[in-house]
Amino acid sequence: MKVNFQSKNKNSDEMNHQAQSCLEALLKRTDLGFFKLPKHPTMWNTAQEVTTTFAKKFKKFVWVGIGGSSLGPKSMALAFANEDIYFVENPDLKTLQGLNKKITNWQEVGFVFVSKSGTTIETLSILDYYLSKFEQLKLNLANHSLVITELKPSSLYDWAKSNQVPVLEIPLDVGGRFSVLSSVGQVLVGIAHKDIQAFRNGAASVFEQNYIENTLLPMIHFYIEGLNQKDVLSYFWYYSDSAYQLGKWLEQLWAESLAKKELRKGANHTPYVASVPIVALGANDQHSVLQQMMETQLQKSVVVHRFTESEEMAEMFPKSHFKETSPLQNKKFGMLLKTEAQTMTESQKEVNNHVMELQLETLNEFTIGQYFMTYKLIVGALGEYMNIEAFNQPGVELGKIITKKMLAN
């Protein structure tokens, strides 16, 4: 992943130093395990062994999870163009009934139930639904299932153990939205028949010095600038249909991690406020969201994600039948999307918005692993800079408590 942005800040050297200091502070924390995941070969090998066996048994898969248990895997399935993995996130009966119409032979379907805590009510309610359905079909759901959770007593873990369902681990020191490089992502790669070790190598590559200096630190620098200029909005644009869901993963990581109160109030200091993440698809949203970006008076950052594979595909544009498409004649079909992405970057410079361009060669196991680790480190480093705890979610937990109280009443 390559970065292109020009800092307009007079204190650019100081921000480079701050970016490095925040990253170093993050990596010194002993209570966090997400950045250590590539260094645990046993976990990766176990996931590969279990998943290979599971993937051979079934032709289609239903992935049941919500939030951090689903967004990362869902983004990978879209990037891999895999149509044999269905995602059930909300306990929406219409969705479940719709899936019943798509799947005609449940004997060839494997289920992956994911919940870090093992107590997620949405996931357990869907498990209840399929337990009843499989009982009606005179099938044993346990024989079709794989569970990913913390290795400690919980409703999901206890059900798996009592029914001899294979269980893969989400480490206790890895938060749910930071878990995509644990068994959560490893299993998705496996059932998609992709290379789990390439996924691991991509994540590990982020710690190479060249990548840190040329990609990771400049990106942290960019976002620190955004905090200091009080950006209210952060637009993440993806110029590839298959990459859009990566933005939805990032949206949760960003919002749930950075929207926090300051840990220790400093004298004469205004706390930093996290920007609101907005995910957009290019060129689609240039016909809608772009208007707000160009003329709203709110401070904003804009990140343009470009994909060489989409821009440089060898197929030539077909014969033009319209004056509007005539400039594309004798050019690669991807030229239009490439130009749209370049236009986005230049238009933001034109109105003096804070803009950064990222170039990814392709979407595969390696680059997606690299992408996930990159943004997890960025968000963690920004948490250190903002003096917040980026790894809890008190607002989300309060919502869960209220839900349980209302159901009980």
N, C-alpha and C positions, 0 to 999 in steps of 0.2 A: 504494500500500500504506500503510495507516494503522496506527499503533501505539497500544496502550493498555496501560500498566502504571504502577503507583505504586511508586516507590522507597521502601523502608523504611529505607534507609541514612542515617545521620546525616551522612555525608560525601558526600552526593549531588552537591553542586557540584564537589567535587574529582574525582569519578568522571566527571562531564561533561567536565571539563578533560582528564582522562586519555584519555577516548574520542577527543576531538578531536586530542590530541597523537599518539596511536597511528595514527589515520587519516592525519594529515599526514606522519608518518614513513614510512608505507607508500607514499604517493603520491610521495615524494621518491626512492624507490629506482629506480635506473637499470637494474637487472638484470632487472626484471619488465616484461612486456609485456601482461599480460591486461587491465589497466585502460585501456590505450591503444587497444584494438581498435576501439571505435566511431569513432576518429579516423582510420581508414585506409580512405577511400572506395574506393580501388582494389581492395582485397581484397574488399570487399562487392560491388562491381560485377562483378568477375570471377566470384565465386561465383554471383551471380545469372545471369550470362550462360551459364556452363557448366551450371548446374543446370537452367535453363529448357530448354535443348536436351536434356539427359539425361532430364528428366521427361516430355518429349513423346514419347520413343522407346518408353517402357514403361508398362505398366498396373500392375504390381506391383513391389515392391522387397524385396531381402534386405539387411539392414544387418548387417555382420560386424565386430565389435569387442568389446572387453571393458573394464570399468571406466570410466574417463573418456572412452573412445572410444564408449561406448554408453549410459551411464546418463542423460545429459542429453537426447540425441536420443530415447531411449525414453520419457522423461517427457513430451516434447513431443508425440510421436505419440499417447500416451494422452490428453493434454489436448485435442488436436485431434480425438479420436475417429476417427483414421485406421486403417482395417483393411486397408489395402493395403501396409503396411510391416511386414515380419517381421524380428525381431531374433534373431540367432544369436550368442550370447556364449560359452557353454561348448562345448568340443569333445566334446559328448555325442552319441554316435551315435544314440541313441533320438530325440533332438530333431531331428537331421538327417533321420532316416527318417520322422519324423512330418511334417516340412515337405514331404517328397517326396509324401506323400499329399494334402496340401492344394493343392499347385501341380501342375496337370496340363499346362500349356503353358509350358515354360521359355523359349520364344521371346519372350514378352511380359514377361519378368522382368529387371530391372536390379539389379546388385550394387554396394553401396558397401562397400569394404574400408577400415577405419580403424585406424591404429596410429601414434602419435606417433613412436616410435623406428623403426618399420618392421621391427622384429625380434621382435615379440610372438609367442611360439610358438603360443599358442592361435589367434590370428587367422590365422597362416600355415598351420597345420594344416588349418583349415577351407577356406582358399584351395586347398590341395592337394586336398582332398576334392572341391570343385566343379570344379577343373581336370580331374580324372579323370572326373567325372560328365558334364561337357559334352563331353569327348572321346568318351565312349560314345554321347552323343546326336548326335555329329557337328556340334556347335556350337562356336563360338569364344568362350570366356568373356571374353576381352579386349574383344570388341565389345559386351559387356553390362556393362562394369565402369567404375567411377569410384573413384579412390584418394585418400585424404586422409592425408597424412603430412608429416614434415619434408622440406624440399627439400635433401636430402643423400643420398649413397649409403647404401643399406640393401637388405635382401632385397626388401621390398615396393616401394620406390621403383625399384630396378633392374628388377624384373619389369614394373612399369608402363611405364617408359621403353622397355624393349626390345620391348614389345608395343603401343606407341602408345596406352596407356590414359591418359585425362585425369587429371592430378594437381592437387589443390588443397592449399593450404599450411596446416600448423600451424606458426606461427612458432617459432623456436628458443627465444625467451625466454618462451614460454607453456607452462606445464606441462600434462600430460595432463588432470588433473582440473579445470584452470582453462581448458580449451580450448573449452568449449561455445559461446562467443560468436565463435569463429573459424570456419573453413570447416566444422567439425564440426556446429555448430548451424545454420549458414547453409544447408547442403545439405539437412538434414532439413526445414527450413521450406520450401525450394524444392520438394522432391519431394512434400511434403504439399500443394502448390499454395497456400501461404500467402505473406504479404508479408514479404520479407526486410528491406526498409528499415524497416518498422514494428518488427521485431525489434531492429534496430540502434538505432532511436529510443528504445525502451524502456530499453535498456542505457545510452544516453547521458543519459536523464532522471535517473538516480541522482546525477549530478554537479551538478544544479541546486541552488542554495543552499537553497531552501525544502524540498526533499526531504532534503538533508543534515541540516538542523536539526530537522525534524519526524519523520523516520523513521530515517535511517541512524544518527545519533549516539545517539538513545535506545535503539536496538537494541544497539549496541556497549556502551553503559552497562549495559544489562540483563545481558549476558553477562559483563562485567567483575565485576559484583556476584556472579554465579554462581561465578566463579573465586575471589573473595575469601572467599565463604562455604563454599568447598570442595565445591561440588556434584559428586557422583559420577556422577549420571545426568542426561541431558538428553532429555526427551520432546518429540518434535515430532509434534503431532496435526494431521491434515488432515481437515476436514469436507467432503470432496468426493471421490467415487470417482476422478474424472478427475485429481485433483491428487496422489494418493497417491505416484505414482512420482517426483514432485519431491522427496519425502522420501528416497527411496533415493539420488537424486543427492546430496542434502545429507549423507546419512549417510557416503558415501565422502569428500566434501570435508572434512567435520568430522574424521573419524577419522584419515585419512591425512595431514592437515595439522597437527593440533594435538597428536597423541599423540607428542611428541618430548622429547628431553632438552634441558635448558637449555644455551644456547650458552656463557655466561660465568657462573660461579657467584659470586654476591655474598655478602659477609660477613653472617652472622646472617640468612640468608634461606632460607626453605623454598621450593623450586621449585613452581610451579603445576602442577597435574595436570589434564589435559583430561578432561572428563566423557565418559561413554560415550553415544553417540547412540542413541536408540531411536525408531523411526518407528512411528506408530500411525494407524489409520484410524477416524475417528468416523463413526457411532456404534458400529460393529462392536466395536472393542476396549474399549469401556466395559463389555463383558460379560466381560472377562478382565484386560487390563493395568491397568485402573483400580484393581483391588484392591491391586496392588503399590504403585501410586502413593499411595494413600490411607493405607496403614498401614506400609509399610516404613520403617525408621528411617534409611535412607540419605538424605543431602542431595540435593536434586534441583531442576532447573529444568523448567518446563512451558511450552511455546509452543503456543498454540491458533490454527490457521490457519482463518479463516472466509471464506466466499465468497458475496458478496451475490447473485450470479447463481443459485446453488443455493438460497439461502434465500428468494428473492423471486420465483421463477417463478410466472407468472400462473395456471397451472392450479389449480383449486380441488380440495380434498379430495373424493373421491367420497362417496356416501351411506355413513354409518357403520352397520355391522351388529353392532358389538360395544361393550360398555360401556367397554372400554379405549380405543377410538378415538373415542368420542363427543365428547371435548373438541376434536377436530380438525374437527368438522362446521362448515361455512361459513367455513373458514379456508383459506389457501393451503397446498398440499401440502408446500411447503418449510418450513412452520412447525415441524414436528417436528424436522427436522435443525437448524434455527436454535435451537430450545429446548435440544436436546442439547448444542450448542456452548456456549451460555450457561451451561448447567448445569456443564459441564466447568470453565470459568473460575471460577465461583462456588464449586464444590466444592474447588478448590485453594486459594482464599482462606480457605475455612472451616477447613482444616487447616494454614494458614499456610505453604503451599508457595510457592516463588518462581515467579510465573506472569506471562506476557505474552500479550496477544491481538493477532493481526494480522488486519486486514480487507482482503481483495482484492475488487475489484468483479467481475472476471471472469477467465477464462483465455483470453488471446489472444496474438498475437505480441508486442505491446507489453508487456503485464504480465509475460509469462514472461521476456522479455529483461531487464526491470527486476528481477525476482526473482533471476535468476542473478547479475547484477552486484551486487546488494545483498548477497547472502550471500558472494560471493567477497571483497568488500571487508571484510565483518565478520570472516571467518576470517583474512584477511591482517592486519587490525588487531589481532586477538587474538594472533596470532603475535608481533607487535611488543611487545605488552603482556607476554606470557609470556617474552620473551627467548629465543625458539626460532626455528629456521629452518622456516617453515611450508611451504616450497616444494620440499623434497626428500622422499624416502621410503626411507630406508635399510633399514627392516624389510621392505618389499615387495621391494626389490632383492635382499636376502639370500635371500628365498624363491625368486626367479627363479634365482639362482645354484645353490641346492641342487637345484632341479628339473632344471636342465641337467646337473648332475653325476650325478644318479641315472639320468637317461635315458642318459647316456653309458656308464654302468657296466652 
